[in-house]
Amino acid sequence: MRYAMAVDTRKCVGCSDCVVACQTENNVPIGFCRDWVVEVTDGTYPQLEMEIRSERCNHCVNAPCVRCCPTGASHFDAGGIVMVTHNDCIGCGACIASCPYDARYPHPSGYVDKCTFCIHRLKNGMAPACVDVCPTKCLYFGDLDDPNSEVSVVLRMRKSKTLIPEAGTEPQLYFLI
Amino acid sequence: MALADIPLSFPGGMAAGILAIAALYYIRGRENDYKTAVRITPFLTPFLLILGLFALFIDLRHKLFFWQLYTNIKLQSPMSWGAWTLLVITPVSFIWCALHIKDIFPKWDWKFKWLYVLEAFFNKYKKTFAWVMLIYAIILGIYTGILLSAFNARPLWNTSILGPLFLASGLSAGAAATLLLSKDAKERKQFARIDLVMLGIELFLIIHMFMGFMASTQVQIEAARLFLGGQYTMSFWIFVVIIGMIIPAILEIMELGRYHIPVLIPAVLVLFGSLMLRFIIVYAGQVSRWLY
């Protein structure tokens, strides 16, 4: 099993519903977020091109945060999901410094927190909160090892990219372009 | 991260330098030639290491869980290496001081018999002990740099030269500490020489670090530009390179010649330079990032 997510940058309108859904579902403290929206505008008016990306932890195959964690609190869970065990985390911040995507934040309770692909929902057969709530249905989630999963199909049909693949992290968050 | 690294890195690096020099001279049988370096300067190290450990602890956000560092061994994590190295080198520095405590307090009495037994035991195997101290001091010195260079996400830190650079900086700070404390002219001359060699190595490594950056990918070129015209240019080249390396090097060369220079000046400048080097690299590294 290899969980992955694909974000359709052509369909995303940057409404930030995914951010609010995540904050509500996961009780993210005020002032922090596990996912966020990036808008990139290229060109000069009137020849403009815009890319809107809903970003979150890339659940990398070669995750630097897991490698540099001194206690093993950061680890790979089922399906390659990068997780933090809160009571194993000492809050040293090494993982925050090691993440090229800045996907982690220090939770006010002391441990480091990040996107979990809503693992608690996956266990009950549901999709992550951000995927379920998206009004334009631009988020695709599923198992890459299953050729018939939504994400496998859409990644076969469309051109896609990952963020900073040259960092060698093998990110599993794909952006359809 | 930012706060911990300076107090951990500077006292840690300096302690590593002092202990490595002490162990090396003891192993080579030069204990009587360089009494201060082997017997007196190491008395600074327990304080430095405890200061470093305390700073590391203060910087943890989940403080009461700190013990998890010592229920795990993670070979891929420099932080884990550092925690275990500190666990070895701190008692080693205490024992080394205990073995030489009579040089500072001649009438020292251990009071308990078992402490005398322990002292005799360590004195018997002092050479082996010095080897352990040398190896762990070098690991500690390199660790202060490797901790940063393991972070692929911060291009400025992501160069393996940082390990040897911080080790050389620690050794020069250690030599400067002996230079400050020694009253023996011959020993001072020798440590001015050691300091000079270390400063030369540091300059060499700094130049090579920037050569490597400039020949590397765009993100590392951007990282190097922080120091070559960017926001850290003045502080780095003036405080670290000119005040912390070139001026003390010139003063030490003059000292080795026939001029008499108050030893306080180059020694304090070297310590200042070593502190600033770590300060600036830690802060600038967090500014450098991948672009996307």
Interface residues (C-beta under 8 A of the other chain):
Chain A: P64 R67 C68 C69 P70 T71 G72 A73 N87 D88 C89 I90 G91 C92 G93 A94 I96 A97 S98 C99 P100 D102 P106 S109 G110 Y111 V112 L163 I164 E166 A167 G168 T169
Chain B: M1 A4 D59 L60 R61 H62 K63 F65 F66 Q68 L69 T71 N72 K74 Q76 S77 P78 M79 S80 A83 A150 F151 N152 A153 R154 T217 Q286 R289 W290 Y292
